[in-house]
Amino acid sequence: MKERVDAEVHGQVDVLVKKETKDGKPFWELTLADAEGKMTLRAWSDAPAFTSCQELAARDFLAVRGEFAHSSGFGLDARHWTCRPLAEDERDALLAGPPELREKQAADFALIEESVASIGDPRLLGLARLFIGEYGARFRRCAAARGNHHARRGGLVEHVAQMMRAALALAGAYPVLNRDLLIAGVLFHDSGKLWENALPADGFAMPFDERGELLGHITIGIELVNTLWRKLSATPEAAAWAELQPAGEDVRLHLLHLLAAHHGELQFGSPVVPKTPEAWALHYVDNLDAKLEMITAGYANAKALAPRIQERVWPLPGNLVAPLARFSPPTTDGEGAAETATD
């Protein structure tokens, strides 16, 4: 039997829909979002919350009090819940996010800036700094996806930072890789999501964007890089780069290829497949980080099927199996341990 805890949770209304059961009885389905994720509540027609839901609207900030329990495969399950609007100070605290998450995302963003600062090619360095200078605030509140992985405020920074760690390690292990190009590719590969998965400065509800719908993040990212490149080329510093090798046009084209090919296959939305070492490395680093994030979330939420086996989490291809624990060498308490001889 699930243990239930009386608690209050704070969130912003992301989705509010009135539905009917198979018997034709109405109920409200309410999705709340915060800095870490989403939860879905249901208010049945005979519950006090049913009337409250009729007065709510998307983007409202709420405090929900009820009896909560973790339901494997469905997240939090709430019963007998009621809601009230958040006070201004409560809303501000919610928007700031929990301290642990703020600290993690701040450290991740600092790592991204540090990695960018290590780029030796002045054209890629200037392009990356221009991007962070113009779009840093938007970048820091963007999600990496609407679902599946890092689908939360600031999730794109977490995703890019972890990819940066992996890419830097690969660049050290494989000298064939152009380190500068790979760092820039990691930074820009999902830059189009600043529009496709944009979150407002004052909320967690992700709106749909017409540019994102019509073009998608790969196309938007390519357009963004080209726009920034033209702006960078018009600066006084760019005049000194004319004789640099490789030529600037080659640098631009190879960076654009990383953005275009990072999904790896045409069927997954890339207009071209990877054709350079950096493009393959970027694709695999991106895919690896997304998959490990999904499987980690699955261990926390997926329904148990048997000891150490959990239900498949889409889009992963099979059921989850608990990972092998790390080896821990046996320890001794000193009793019976060999004593060191002393003179």
N, C-alpha and C positions, 0 to 999 in steps of 0.2 A: 504494500500500500504506500502511495506517495505521501511523503511528509509535506504538509502545507504550512506556510509561514505567512503571517499577517504582515504586510509591508506596503510601502508607498513607492511607486516608481514615477519618474518624471520623463516626459517626452513631448514631441511635436506631432500633431496629426498629419500623417503622410497620405493615408487613403481612408475614406469613410464611405461605405457602400451599404445600402439597404437591400437585403436579400430575403428569400423565402425558403423554408424547409420543404421537404418532399410533400408534407401535409398542408402546405400553403400558409404556414405560420410565419409572420415576418420576424426578422432579426437584423441587427446592425453588425457589420464587420468593420472593425476599427484597427488600423495599423499605426502604431506609434514608432517614431524614430528618434534616436539620440546619437551621440558621437560614436558609439560602438556598434550599433546595429538597429534591428527592428524587431518588434513583437506584435502579434495579432491578438486582439480581444474580440469577443462576441457578446453582444447584449441581446438576450432573448426577450420576447414580448412581455413576459411576466416579471421581468427584473427592473429594479429602479433605474438602472443605467440606460434602459431603452429610451425613456423619456429624455434623459440628458443628451443622448446621441442626436436626437432630433434638433437640438439647439447648437450642435457643434458644426465646425467648418474646417476644411483643410487648412493647415498651417497654424491652427490654434495650439497653444502650449498648455499642457494638462499635467495635473498630478492625479494618478490613479491609485486608489487604495483598495486592497482586496486580499484574498487568500491565494497565494501563489505557490506553485509547485513546478518542478522541472519535469516536462513530459518528453521522453526520448523520441526524437524525430520531429517534435513540434515546438521545441523551445519552452518558454514559460506558459503555463496554463493558469488562468485566473478565474476565480469564482467569487460571487457576491461582491463585485467591485462597483465602486462609485468614483466619480471624478469631479475635479474642480479646476478652475483656471489657475495657472501659476502666477505668483506675485512677480514683480519686476526683477527683484534680486534673485529669485529662484530661476527665472528664465535666463538671466545673465550667467549664472553658475552652470546651467545646462549647456548653453552655447559654448562655454569655455572648455567643457569636457572634463573627465576625471583627471586628476593630477598625473597619474601614472601614464595615461595615454598622451597627455600634453608633453610630458618629459620625453617619451619615446619618439614622438613625431618631431620634436625640436631637435633631438639628437640625430635623427635620420636626415633632417633637412641640413643640419650642420655637416654631416658626412657628405651629402651631395655637393654642397658648396666647396668643401675641402677637395673632393675629387675633381670638380671642375677647375679649381685653382691649379691643379697639377698638370693640366693639359699644356703641352709644349707648343703646339701649332697655334700661332696667334689668331688665325682666322676662326678656328673652332672655339678657342678660348673666348674671343670677342663675341661670337654668336651665342655661346652658352650664357655668358654674363649679361648680354642684352636681353635674353629670354627671362632670366631670373629677375633682372631689374624691372622689366615691364610687367611680368605676369606672376611674380613670386607669390603674392597674396592669393591670387586665384588658384595657383598650383597647390598651395598648402591646404586649401579646403576642398580640393577636388577628390572624388572617389575614383578608384581604378576601374570600377565596373558597376553596373546596376545590380548584379547578383554574382554568384559563383565565388569571386575572390576579391578581397580588399574593398568590399562594397560599403564603404563608410566614409565619413568626412575625414579628409587627410589620408585616405587609403592609398592614393596615388604616390604620395611622398614615401610611405612605407614600402610600397612595391618597388619604386625606382631605387631607393636606398639599398634594399636587399639585393636587387639586380646589380647595383654598382659594386657591392662587396664581391659578388660572385664573378663579375666581369673582370675586376682587378686581379682576382686570384687566377683566372684563366689566362689573362694577358701575361702574368708572370710565369705560368707553366708552358705557354705556347708562344715562343718568340715570333712566330709567323704573324701573329695578330698585331694590328696597328692600334696601340693602346689609346692614343688620342681620339681616333675615330670611334672606337668602341665606347669610350666614356660618353662622347657626344651622342652616339646612337642610343645609349641607354636613357640619357636625359630626355631626348626628343621623341623616342619611339611612340609614346602615348600622349604626346603634347596636344593632339587634337581632342583628347578627352576633357580638356579644360572647357570645351563647349559641349561635347556629347554627354559628359557626366558632371556638368557644373553644379555646384551647390552654392546657394546664396550666402551672403555674409551673415544673414540673420536667421538661418534655419537649417534643418536637416532634410526637408522635403526636396527631392531632386526633380526639377521641372524637366519637361521634354523641350528640346531646342530644335528649331526648324533647320538650322544649319547642320546640326548633328544628324537629324533624320535624313536630310537630302544628300549629304556627302559622306558621313561616317568619319571616324577619327583619323584613319590613315590619310585620306584625302585632305582633311583639314590640317593635319600635321605637316604634310608636304607644302601646302599653301603657306602655312605659318613660317616654315624654315625659309622658303623663297622670299617672303616679305621681309624677314629679319636680315637675310643675306643682302638684299638690295639696300636696306637701311645702313647696314654695316659698311657696305662698299662705298657709300657716300661720305664716310667719315674721313678726316684728315689722315688718320693712322693707316687707312687702307692703301694710300698711295705708295707706302713703303713695301707693300706686299707683292708688287707686280712681278718681281723676279724670283719669288719663293718657289721651291719645289717640294712636293708636287704642285702643279698649277692650281690656282684657286677653283677653276671650273671643275677639275677632277675631284677636288675635295668636296665641293657642293654635290656633285652627282653621286659620289659614293655614300655620302650621308643620306641623301634622298633614297638611295637604294635600301639602306637599312630600315628606314621607315616603311617603305613600300613592301618589303619582304618579311617583316618580322612575324607575321602569322604563319609563315612557313609553307603554306599550301594555298593554291588558288581557291579551293573549296571552303577555306576558312576566312576568305575576304582579302587576302593579299593579291594585288594585281600582277605580281611577279613572284617567282620562287627565289630563295636565297642563291646568290651566285658568287659570293666572295667569302673568305674566311670570317670576316667580322659579321657578315649577315647571318651566317650559320650560328656563330657563337651567340649573337644577340637573340636569335629565335629560340635557341635551346635554354638560355638563361631566363628568358621571359616565361617560357612554358614551364620550366622547372619551378620557378617561384610561385606561379599561379597554382600549379598542381599541389605543391606542398602546403600552401595556404588552405586549399580546399580540403585536403585530407585531414589537416589539423582541426579545422572546423567540424569536419564530419565525425571525428573521434568524440568531440564534445557534445554533438547533438543527434547523431544518427541512431535509429532504433536498433536495439540489440537483437540479434537473431539466435545467437548461441554464445557460450563463453568465448570471449576474445574475437567474436565475429559480429560485425555491424552491417546494417543495410547499406546498399549502394547509394552514393551521393552523386547526383547528376552534376556535371557531365563525365565523371570518372567511370571507367568501363566495367567495374565489378564491385562486389561487396568489399567492405573494409575489414582488414585483419589487423589486430593489435600488433604494433611493432615489437621487435625483439628488444628486451631490456639491455642496457649497456652492462658489460661485464664489470663486476665489482670483486676485486680480489678479497679473499677471506682475511678477516682481521683477528687479532688476538688481544685478549685483555691483560696479557702479561703473565697469566698463570700458566705454568707449564712451558713457557717460551724458553728457548735456549738462552743461556746466560753467557755473556761475553767474559772470557777469562781475563783476569787482570793480574799483573805481577805485583 
